């Protein structure tokens, strides 16, 4: 009696299983900006390309590199993690400095920016104009945030 082993169907099944595992692990590293309730994005942009490059700090302490295109698409990749308590202090300071009423939008050819997204509101602060410098508290907050990525 000859027993045959179905090699081709087994190969196909194992290949599909491997591909689905690979796809699942790759998806776990992706972050959808819309799903984040709290984040501070900080960086710079403009110039010839108009592209913005920066970083995002989440409420849980994750820091991501963020690249924002002209059509406002964002690509993020994980950079590092800081203590959640430290991240909370940054959010507390940012919410103190950037209230829902706060307005500042004075970009230059090259600009710096801060986005603050909370569960209650989202604010965008942009500066770079030589004639209207940003408020000192915004510059100070931005400088402290930049030190996180060094």
Steps between C-alpha positions, in 0.01 A plus 500: 500500500644833393430805714526834319567821683337816357814713472364780281189581712710486817760734348229747396339489846832554679591785265166673564540453875850649488384798291209572733733491801742733324219739408360502855838579657560783253159652575563506874776761447273737308323780682187674379508861608120510520504236775726698731300702754790697641819602327735791458661527160799733466736571214576721204417526134466715195771601260513361146326169572243633745527173688487504880719275711455458869421274788193396691480444872202295615339516840638153577859617436560361151698724268459462124677660207235671287524613138210713377455560125341803332165321476521442879568127485708385796747214510615401847752254633582413860812670636512437876304500824527731801340461842127558499534742793740715297263496202212608725706797621553607139128475431418700811746773396375499140136529606594788730683684219268409212145551618199455266494881450872536422574604141836537330550438129797694364696270267795608295655320202640259760287455809475310826179356635326343796180298476324426823223243480300422810165331546341847521674701228773513237725803456765582243765761573731609216785749508790605283422854393786737572260787565287313758701267724318232698417559866783406735299226675445324163871519413588364846253209468625418149863502617422261787314267264793501254732389782294181535620369165872555553 
